[in-house]
């Protein structure tokens, strides 16, 4: 079997095992939550018999191994179950939320790369200079920020006090046409800024460090000896090699964005999957929680597999090892 095909098969196998662990742990942890869904979704005057009937309806009176076997069987048939609180298929509930989370996370990654690469290159090419120190201070500051703190600060200053941006939701009511897209961008601005501020620091510092190392390697020295302009040495030779570790970092940061989206979407009342998780925890809506965690875990696993594959394509030593 060719090395690349074997490399892909191994990564896919690891991803499937990781997903199984995520599904199993999520299933067990949710059953440890205090209370039961009947108490959360029914009226307070519900008697014991009604509660028992409700639990039986949703299969929550079965032994735990039976519940787990049924759940795995449903997953294998592509069925995520039915929401306890909304009486809708979980797939329908999550698909209505997923585009907003994809928009937020995708915009965060894109903006982090577009801003992070010039900052990292600037710091590396001015190592130990004033620009380098300024970028390092910004990077360390970004690494030390906490998503909820940043979100609340931005919400208070730019949303509540200055009124420049909406303070919640993904779009306003009664807005149509081109104005609707502009309104979506205005609602996206503060959640996006909060995630970018927290995630860009580690990306810039990693790129700076790896680019400084790459520019000192023999292939860059040889390029200079051949008369290659320094700009091409940096952007063509050095940056290409420096992007290898940062590509891996982006895959890892997606996991951070998944966790950060729950906090960010909750603070800004942004109607994504993270917000759905928050609402489902309050309602003890097990099917939605299980489906949301599975979706987010699958996103992280796929992103990391694609990162590994990209790394293998960029560096043959990885796939051949």
N, C-alpha and C positions, 0 to 999 in steps of 0.2 A: 504494500500500500504506500502511495506517495506520502512524504513527510507532512505536506500541507493537509491532506485529507485526514491523516491520523491525528494531527493537531486539532482539526475542527471537531472530529468525533470525541476526542478527550474533553474538549471544552464543553460540548453539548451534554455529555454524560455528567460532568461535574455540575452543570447548571440544573439538570433534572434532579439530581440528588439534593442539591441545595433547596430547590423548590419544594421537594417532599418534606424536608426538615422544617421549612418555613410553614407549610400547611399544617403539619402535625403539631408544632409548638403553638401556633396560633389557636388551633382547635382546643388544645388542652388549657391554655392560659385563659381563654374566654370563659371556660367552665368553672374557673376559680373565682370569677368576679362575684361579689356579694349580690344577693337578690336573685330574682328570676324575671324573664321577659314578661310574664303575665302581670306582675306587679307594675312594670314600667308602662305597658301599653293599655291596660284595662283601667276601669274606673276604681276609685278607692273603696266603693261599697260592694265590691265583688266578693262573694262568699268563697269558702274553701273548695266547694264542689265545682264552681265555675272556673276557679283558677286551675284546678286539676284537669278539667276538660280542655282548657286552653293549652296547658302544657302537653297534654296527650296529643292534641291536634298537631302541634309542631314537633312531636317526637322527642320531647325533652324529658319524658319519664322513662325512656329506654335506658338500659345500662350504657355506660360510657363507651365500651368497645363496640356496641351495636350502633350507637350514634356515629362513631368514627367510621365504621364500615359503610354505613349508609352515605355519609358525607363523601368519602372517597369514591364510592360508586357513582354518586351524582357528578362529581368532578370529571370522572372518566367519560361521562356522557355529555360533558359540556354544560351541565346544569349547576348553577351556583345557588339554587334554592330561591325561596320567596321571602321578601322582607316582612318581618313581624309587624312593624309599625305602619308600613305603607301598602301592604298587601299587593305588591308588585314584584315581578321577577327581579332578582338582584342585578342581573345583567342590564335590565332597563334602567334601574336606578343609577348604576355606576356609569353607563355609557352617556347618560345625561350630564354627569359631572366630569368625566375624563377629559373632554376637550379643553376645559378651563385649566386643569392641572398641567396638561401637555403644553398649553400656551405659556403658562407661568414658568414651568421648569425649562422648557425649550428656549424661551427668551432669556432666562437667566444664564444658561450655558453659552448661548450665542454672544450675549453682551459681555460675559466674563472673558471669553476668548478675544473678542474685538478690542476690549480695553486692556486686558492682561498682557497680550503679546507686545504691543508698543511699550507699555510700562516696563515689562521684563527686559526687553531689548535695550531700552534706554538706560536702565540700571546697570545692565551687564557691560555696556559699551562705555559707561562712565564710572566704572568700579572705583569705590573709595572716594568718589567726588561728591559734590553737594547734591546732584540729582539722584545719585545712587542712595545716599543717606535718606533723602526725602522719600523715595520709593520704599525703602526698607521700613521706615517709620509707618508709612501708610499700610504696608503689608502686615506688619506685626499688630497694628491697631485693628485691622480687619479680622485677623485671626482671633483676637480677644473679644470680639463683639458677640452678643447673645441675641439670637433672632427675635424673641419677644420684646426685649428692651429696645432694639432698633425699630421694630415695627410700631410699638407704642409711641416712641419719640416722633417718628415720621408722621404718624397719624395725628398726634396732638399738634405738632407745629404746622405742617403743611396742609393738613385736612381740616382741623378744628379751628386753629388760631388764624392762619392766613387764608384758608378757604380756597387754596389753589387746586386741590384735587378732591374727589369724592371720598367719603370716609368709610364706605362699605359697598359690597356688591360687585357685580361684574359689568353692569350697564344700567342706565336709567330707564324709567318707564316712559313710553310715548315717544321714543326716539327711533327714527327709521332712516333707511338709505345710507348715504355716505356719512351722515352725522352719527349713525349708530357705531360705525367702526372707530371714529374719533372718540366717541364716548367710551368704548371698550378700552382703548389705549389710555384714556385718562384714569379709568378705574384700575388698570393694570399697573400704572406707574409706581405707586407707593409699595405694593407687595413686591414688585420686581426689584425696585431699588433696595429694599431691605435685604433680599436674598443675595443680590450682587455685592452689596457692601460686606456681607459676612463671608461670602465664598471666594472673593477675588484675591484676598490677601495671600492665602497659601499657594494659589496658582502663580501669582507674580513672583513670589519668593523662590518657588521651585524652578520656574523658568529662568530667573536670574542666575541661580546657582549652577544649573546644568549648562546654560549658555556660556558662562565664564569658563567652565571646565572644557567645553567643546572648542572654544576659541583658542585654547592653549594646546590642543591636540596637534599631532604631526600633520594631519591632512589640511588643517587651516594654515599652518606654517608653510607647507608646500605651496598652497594656493597663493599666499602672499609672495613667496619667492618667484613664482611665475608671473608676477605683476598684476594679479587679480585685484581690482579695487576693493578697499576695505568694506565698502557697503555690500558687495556681492559675497565677500568672505563671511560676513555676519548673517545676511539674510538667506543666502543659498546654501552655504556649507555648514555654518555653525548652527543656525536655527533648525535646520532639518533634523540634526541629531539631538538637539536640545528638546525638541517636541516629543521625543519618545517617552520620557518619564512623565511629562505633563499630560500626554494622552491617557496614560494609566490613571493619573490623578483626576482627570475629568470623569472617568468611569466611577471612581471611588466617590467623587463629590456628588454624583447623582444620588447615591444613597443618602448623603447629607441633605440634598434637596428634597428627597422623599420625606425624611423626618421633619425637615424645616417647613415643608408645605402644610403639614398638619397645624403647626403653630401659626404660620403666616396666614393661612386661609381662615383660621379661626379668628385671629385678631382683626383682619380686614373684612370678615364676613364674605369671603370670596368663595363662590359655590363650586369648589373643586372636590376631588376625592378626599383630601385632607379634612375639609369641612364636614364631609359625609361621615368620616370616622369619628369626629368629635360628637356629632349629633347622634350617631349610633351607639356610642358609649353611654350617653345619657339615657337612651331608650333601651339599652341592653338588646339591641337588634343584632343577634349573633350572625345571621346570614349575610347581612350587609358588611359587618365587620370582617368576617372571614373572606368575603369576596374582595373587599377593598385591600386587605393585607396581602391576599394572593396576587392581586393585580399589581400592587406596588412592589412586592417581592419579585414578581416576574419581570417587571420593568428594570429593576436593579440587576437581576441575573442576566437579562438579555444585553443590557448596556455594558456590563463587565465582560460578557462573552465577545461582543463586538469590539470592545477595547483591546482584549487579548488578541483577537484576530487581526485587528489593525496593527497592533504591535508586532505580531508575527510576520505580517506582510511587509512592514517597514524594516524589520530587522530579521533577516534569515536565520541568524544564530538562535533566536528564540524558538522558532518552529522546528529547528533541527536538533535542539537539545533534548 
